[in-house]
Structure formats: C-alpha cells, structure tokens
Amino acid sequence: MNQHNVIEILQHTTLFSSLNASELNELSKIVKIAHYNQNDILFTQFEISKYLMILTDGVVSIYKHDSKGNEVVIGYFNRNALLAEAATLRKTPLPSSAKFQTDGAVLMIPVDSFEKFLVSHPKLSYEIIQSLLEKIELLQQNIHLNLATTSKEKVLNFYQQNPKLALDLKQYEIASILGMTAETLSRNITKLVKEKQLVPSTTGYKSL
C-alpha cells in the first residue's frame, strides 16, 4: 500500500481527523496497514503489544477464556475503534484476546514512535481519552446487563445502547455478548417488536 492510500485511511480515522495534511504525511511514515481474514487472531491475552492498533475495517470480538476453557465474549468493536490502547500505551500485558469476526484491517503504529508523535500533537490526547471513556461506558453497560432481571431487559438495553453495533453484528454474535442462546435472543426480539420497542431494519433491529 502506497503512502497516499495510508494518508487517505488516516484522514478517515476519527483519532486523526484533526490533523492537517503535513501532520498526516508525517504520521503516515510510521504507520503500516495489516489485513486480516475472518477468524484470524489479532492478539492474545497476556502478550505485550508493540503497536497501537486502530480498527479501520471489519468487526473484532474481544474475549477471555473461563476456568473451563470456554470462550467468553466481552464485546465487539467495529471501524475506528482503538483496541487495547490502555495496556498498549502502558506497555503492560493485554487483558484479553481479540479475533476478527469478518475480514478486516488494522492501522499498526509502533508505540515508541506514537509516543513521540503524541508529545508534539497533544490534541490527540483528547481522542484517546474519549476512547477510554467509551471503554468505561462499555464496562458499565456490561454491569447493567448482568444486573438486569430478565433476558428481555438485557436485549432491549443492548439495542438502546449500541444502535450501530446492533446493525453490524449477526444475531448469534449479539446473543454471545448477552450470554444467552440465539433462540432466547430471537424470542425476546419477537416480544419487543410486538410491544413496538424494537423495529426491523434492513440489517437487523433498532430501538424506538
């Protein structure tokens, strides 16, 4: 991929949208684009990443394994998401693993080089803070989902809090996030549609 294409991708990445042409050109010299196929592993728990990773295409699942070795999905991320940025920037072991649910691509920026770039471009810090705040919100959503008294409440809350992601994911993927079977999810969606709390769209369902 030539430098022009890299700059074009950077321009459409939320984190770097405030940079001017000269700054984008400077950044493009330290960036590489990595392409992945569906089911490819992006990273594994406990490894230390040498790259800041920004998802530019596709859907990635973040997961851990329970005591029995079962894969437990924590969440899904799509385009423009920073992945594992807290651990990466702190240079500590990654807290979870990540796998591509679709074909996709990731911007890979060497951490040491990015730190130097960040010092001279402090406005990027704001976008990183926003990403971390979104991760905190995701954690709060997961807590709320676990405290919800019924499966129907969990389903409705997911569609209310994640309108874009709900349209990008398949129903079995949403069921995995919510810790229920695809059949239970489908049954509750049917109830919510009848109650006019969800409406069908071209790629899934939306909350009213």
C-alpha positions, -999 to +999 in steps of 0.1 A: +000+000+000+014+034-010+018+064+012-012+082-005-035+054+004-022+053+040-029+091+043-064+086+030-071+060+056-057+082+083-079+111+072-110+089+077-099+076+111-115+095+140-084+097+161-065+116+134-093+137+119-080+169+134-045+166+118-036+188+088-020+175+056+016+180+068+009+162+101-009+133+083+021+129+060+045+128+089+023+102+107+020+081+076+057+074+076+055+053+108+022+036+101+015+002+085-018-014+075-023-050+084-050-070+067-068-100+083-093-127+073-123-138+092-114-158+123-078-145+123-065-138+158-054-102+162-038-106+197-039-129+226-043-123+264-011-115+283+010-106+253+025-072+252+017-052+221+044-031+204+018-014+183-011+009+189-040-007+170-068+011+153-095-010+136-102+005+101-124-022+087-143-052+099-156-064+132-134-077+161-145-096+191-128-092+225-129-123+246-114-142+275-115-179+285-132-191+316-119-217+340-133-245+317-116-231+287-148-217+272-146-185+251-165-157+268-171-127+246-167-093+264-177-071+234-174-064+198-158-034+181-161-020+146-145+007+124-124+034+141-121+017+174-089+018+193-081-017+206-064-024+239-050+011+240-047+014+278-025-017+281-006-009+249+004+026+260+012+014+295+033-014+280+016-040+302+001-074+293-031-073+272-061-081+294-079-101+268-077-117+233-091-104+200-104-122+169-118-110+136-154-119+130-152-106+094-124-098+070-108-065+082-078-043+086-059-025+114-037+005+115-005-005+133+016+023+149+048+015+168+042+026+204+075+043+209+071+063+177+035+072+186+045+084+220+070+108+203+043+120+179+018+124+207+042+148+226+042+172+197+005+167+189-013+169+223-047+173+207-047+136+200-047+130+238-084+142+238-094+115+213-076+088+233-093+100+265-127+097+246-118+062+236-110+052+272-143+068+283-161+047+258-145+015+272-156+026+307-191+030+293-189-004+278-180-018+312-209-001+328-232-015+302-219-050+309-225-045+346-261-032+339-267-062+316-256-086+343-279-068+368-309-068+345-336-091+360-349-105+327-335-115+294-359-091+276-344-062+296-309-073+286-319-074+249-337-040+249-308-024+268-283-037+242-302-023+213-307+010+230-271+014+240-255+000+208-276+011+178-247+010+152-231-022+165-266-039+167-269-034+129-233-046+122-235-079+142-252-111+135-278-123+160-257-152+173-229-126+180-253-104+199-265-135+218-229-143+227-224-108+242-256-111+262-247-146+275-278-162+261-287-186+233-296-174+198-331-189+204-336-169+236-325-137+218-348-143+189-377-150+212-372-117+231-367-097+199-401-110+187-417-099+220-401-064+218-412-060+182-448-069+192-445-043+220-432-018+195-400-013+214-379-026+185-385-022+148-369-042+119-344-025+097-326-037+065-297-053+085-313-060+120-334-042+145-335-007+160-349+006+193-376+032+192 
